[in-house]
């Protein structure tokens, strides 16, 4: 990727005061090229959502972020003042959230919610906003937009609501779309449609996408590169095909191994999953966060300084152990 | 019994059908009272303050539907004008209190922190005082008359709405769609007033049906005590007070406006009950 749209360097996010401070994200580095789809995969609590939200500095109350840099188009997001931050949220980044059922204002017609974005953030007048909103509804694949424009959120299905959310998020033609578990709450068919929609819009608008999911299948389907997160760390980052075929980090490998394959359907294969529990916040003092569940772990892992090492072209892993190819 | 409210927009039509005898009866009762007040100048057979000393203390008859009082004023006409002023003042003060309270409570709930603490203590102070005593104190400062009572009730009435709106806002603040307004870069006033407020005003509107009745009784009570509507102006409380000395000989002067007051209260309560209890079926046609 020649053009880097977003570069996060050594992002840390922590909660709590002074000596009771716990880190939720520990030195995450990540980059998204322009026009690229980057996936963030990991289990609950691995810091995926927080990492995303740091891009628009929208952390939950009490969260504090520090980073060497969070560069968006060469500007450090951390240095933005209030107005600049609002403009950044309004124009540069569109965000869709996991729960399509509660992300729309229940008392407003969906068309008006789309038009509101266009009026407030793009500066269109009432008439132009309505025209534009109708064409956006059409763009996101909602049939008979004239009729749907007047619908309230509760009158739509989950998939339709997610389409409306997407219409709102892309209304300003942002440079980056963050989809935070955007398809998790939907059934598989709808999920595939929504993913197709995101990919199509990316092409049409020429935006980059940061796609968060805990489903490797979703990631593999649409992403160019993927970052695997665990316990607040990025443990492996690289081209998605490379990571799926040659996972270098034991966690990635275990994650991929736990996905049922079509060949195994009907057979009595017991998938072991990953033994143990992910570490809770503040549990990791030093060393590798995965050490207690890793089948390759040695004593050295408990004290090691985590750093990314090159394991292939554009492919980095946080594990010093070299695993044989294939899984 | 069924009431059908239909709102039609250009391409969709929503029909709210409420099957509920309480609501129907309440709407009918309140409707008659409000319409009677609204059209008082047309309906009243006599000017409300016209004295006819020769026909004082007459029992209800066809020429005086609710009889006459001790100076011969037509009680029916006075009740109509009394209802007119009372309903208007009560609606005004109740919803003025609602608007003020909801805005203050919403802001307190959204921002939290020291602002919330200060507003919270002020509401606690207002709420913990006996209602009537506070209204009396305001009347003592502003002077007797409906204006004083109205100001007093608003000054006290906003506090409960503020509490209600604040607690709703605390929950609303955590709603994903409120987070979405921030992710979209909307301003805080827009997030609060365009998105949170329409979602939390509902509970306050429901509570206002109780409040209207309470305020009506306080207003009439103050007039009864001579602190509200001043003679010779007509208002349900002052009419009741004027008939007090003739309770045994001319029951109609006190009983009839009293009954109107009771019917108003029952009507409003039934609407509130009907709205909360009735099944609300909504269909997109």
HADDOCK unambig.tbl for C-alpha pairs under 7 A between the chains (distance, minus, plus):
assign (segid A and resid 86 and name CA) (segid B and resid 185 and name CA) 4.51 0.50 0.50
assign (segid A and resid 87 and name CA) (segid B and resid 185 and name CA) 6.42 0.50 0.50
assign (segid A and resid 89 and name CA) (segid B and resid 183 and name CA) 5.83 0.50 0.50
assign (segid A and resid 89 and name CA) (segid B and resid 184 and name CA) 5.59 0.50 0.50
assign (segid A and resid 89 and name CA) (segid B and resid 185 and name CA) 4.85 0.50 0.50
assign (segid A and resid 90 and name CA) (segid B and resid 184 and name CA) 4.98 0.50 0.50
assign (segid A and resid 90 and name CA) (segid B and resid 185 and name CA) 4.57 0.50 0.50
assign (segid A and resid 95 and name CA) (segid B and resid 183 and name CA) 6.74 0.50 0.50
assign (segid A and resid 102 and name CA) (segid B and resid 175 and name CA) 6.96 0.50 0.50
assign (segid A and resid 102 and name CA) (segid B and resid 176 and name CA) 5.80 0.50 0.50
assign (segid A and resid 102 and name CA) (segid B and resid 177 and name CA) 6.01 0.50 0.50
assign (segid A and resid 103 and name CA) (segid B and resid 176 and name CA) 4.94 0.50 0.50
assign (segid A and resid 103 and name CA) (segid B and resid 177 and name CA) 3.95 0.50 0.50
assign (segid A and resid 103 and name CA) (segid B and resid 180 and name CA) 6.49 0.50 0.50
assign (segid A and resid 104 and name CA) (segid B and resid 177 and name CA) 5.27 0.50 0.50
assign (segid A and resid 105 and name CA) (segid B and resid 177 and name CA) 5.86 0.50 0.50
assign (segid A and resid 105 and name CA) (segid B and resid 195 and name CA) 6.52 0.50 0.50
assign (segid A and resid 107 and name CA) (segid B and resid 198 and name CA) 6.72 0.50 0.50
assign (segid A and resid 107 and name CA) (segid B and resid 199 and name CA) 6.39 0.50 0.50
assign (segid A and resid 147 and name CA) (segid B and resid 11 and name CA) 6.08 0.50 0.50
assign (segid A and resid 147 and name CA) (segid B and resid 12 and name CA) 6.77 0.50 0.50
